[in-house]
Amino acid sequence: MIVILAFFVCHWYLSLFFQTFFLHRYAAHGAFTMSKFTEKVFFVLTWIFQGSNYLNAYGYGVMHRMHHAFADTENDPHSPKYDETIWNMMWKTKTIYSAICKNQMIVDERFTRGVPRWDAFDRFASSWPSRIMWGVVYVAIYAAFATQWWLWLLLPIQFLMSPIHGAIINWFAHKYGYRNFEVGDTSKNFLPVDFLMMGESYHNNHHKNGSRANFGGIRWHEIDPTYLVIKLLHKIGVISLTRSQEIRPQTVKRAA
């Protein structure tokens, strides 16, 4: 039992880390830079740790830029304001993401400029053989170490972990929580202490300052675990923060 729970927790946080660090803060927002070699290393690491849930950096980056540009309007790729259920919103998200990845959608250059691409690798990493291979690995681990029947209930979550991460933020962080900033959309900080989403739940902070590497730090309790890793990687020279990432206290105007 302990092995399965540890496997699930490690998969949750490692998959989430590469989504928020590489796909979100790097590919979509360019909050820091890295060499082309390092970029390819992170492509591969994202595939390893997202596994059957692998997300294409180009598709993710372009769609997320569209989300910021059109937040909570009819052109938003995922807005609970225009979808009745979380299932409808996520199906719409999948449809738009797939169209971007397959170059079936005409996208304004402002959304594609500078977004990292590695088409040959993405074709492999996003392929059904790759996804099925990872699925077989997960099932084999459960078959070997699941000592209680209820542990198998975790397996479908591991098959769909990346969409679940996206759904938590794109739905719940636009419906529930508190706001530090009045912005032109419904974004909220879903958790006051983000133990679950590695900083992603400070969504209102992020919508106010999209290119800021630190999603937290506005209130004393808003600790962003991913930013702590970013600072370490910057310090040892793996990445380079692109601009001052601090907000002076006197410039913060909180919502009432």
Residue pairs with C-beta under 8 A, 6 or more apart in sequence:
1 145
1 146
1 147
1 148
1 151
3 141
3 145
4 141
4 142
4 145
4 146
4 147
4 151
4 154
5 151
7 141
7 145
8 154
8 157
8 158
11 49
11 51
11 158
11 161
12 161
13 198
14 49
15 49
15 50
15 51
15 53
15 161
15 162
15 165
16 161
16 165
16 197
16 198
16 200
17 49
17 198
17 226
17 229
18 42
18 45
18 46
18 49
18 50
19 46
19 50
19 55
19 60
19 162
19 165
20 197
20 198
20 199
20 200
20 226
21 42
21 226
21 229
21 230
22 42
22 43
22 45
22 46
22 57
23 46
23 55
23 57
23 60
23 61
23 64
24 60
24 64
24 200
25 31
25 32
25 213
25 226
25 230
26 32
26 34
26 42
26 116
26 239
27 57
27 58
27 60
27 61
27 115
27 116
28 60
28 61
28 64
28 65
28 115
29 64
29 210
29 211
30 114
30 211
30 242
31 211
31 212
31 213
31 230
31 241
31 242
31 245
32 213
32 230
32 234
32 239
32 240
32 241
32 242
33 239
33 240
33 242
34 42
34 238
34 239
34 240
38 238
38 239
39 116
39 118
40 118
40 121
43 57
43 116
43 118
43 121
43 125
44 121
46 54
46 55
46 57
47 54
47 121
47 125
47 130
50 161
50 162
51 131
51 134
51 137
51 138
51 158
52 131
52 132
52 134
52 135
52 138
52 158
52 159
53 159
53 160
53 161
53 162
53 163
54 125
54 126
54 130
54 131
54 162
55 97
55 162
56 97
56 101
56 122
56 125
56 126
57 115
57 116
57 117
57 118
57 122
58 100
58 101
58 112
58 115
58 116
58 117
58 119
58 122
59 97
59 98
59 100
59 101
60 97
61 115
61 116
62 100
62 107
62 111
62 112
62 115
63 77
63 93
63 96
63 97
63 100
65 110
65 111
65 115
66 75
66 76
66 77
66 96
66 107
66 111
67 76
67 77
67 78
67 170
68 207
68 210
69 75
69 110
69 111
70 76
70 77
71 79
71 184
71 185
71 187
71 207
72 79
72 81
72 82
72 174
72 184
72 185
72 186
73 79
74 82
76 82
77 92
77 93
77 96
77 97
78 89
78 90
78 92
78 93
78 166
78 170
79 89
79 170
79 174
79 186
80 86
80 89
80 170
80 171
80 174
80 175
80 186
81 174
81 186
83 89
83 92
86 167
86 171
89 167
89 170
89 171
90 163
90 166
90 167
90 170
90 171
93 163
93 166
93 170
94 163
96 105
98 104
99 105
100 107
101 122
101 126
124 130
135 159
138 155
138 158
138 159
139 155
142 151
142 152
142 155
146 152
157 164
165 197
165 200
168 190
168 196
168 197
168 200
168 201
169 190
169 197
169 200
169 201
169 203
172 190
173 187
173 188
173 189
173 190
173 200
173 201
173 203
173 204
174 185
174 186
174 187
174 188
174 203
175 186
175 188
176 188
176 190
177 188
177 189
177 190
177 191
177 201
177 203
177 204
178 188
178 189
178 192
178 204
179 187
179 188
179 189
179 204
179 254
179 255
180 189
180 204
180 205
180 208
180 218
180 219
180 252
180 254
180 255
181 204
181 205
181 207
181 208
181 252
181 253
181 254
181 255
182 253
182 255
183 204
183 207
183 208
185 207
187 203
187 204
187 206
187 207
188 203
188 204
189 201
189 202
189 203
189 204
189 205
189 222
190 197
190 201
190 203
191 197
191 201
191 202
192 219
192 221
192 222
193 221
193 222
193 223
194 200
194 201
194 202
194 216
194 222
194 223
194 224
194 225
198 224
198 225
198 226
199 214
199 215
199 216
199 224
199 225
199 226
199 227
200 206
200 215
200 226
202 215
202 216
202 218
202 222
202 224
203 215
205 212
205 215
205 216
205 217
205 218
205 222
206 212
206 215
209 247
211 242
211 243
212 245
212 247
213 227
213 230
213 241
213 245
214 224
214 227
214 230
214 245
214 246
215 222
215 224
215 226
215 227
216 222
216 223
216 224
216 227
217 223
217 224
217 227
217 246
217 247
218 247
218 252
218 254
230 239
230 241
233 239
234 240
234 241
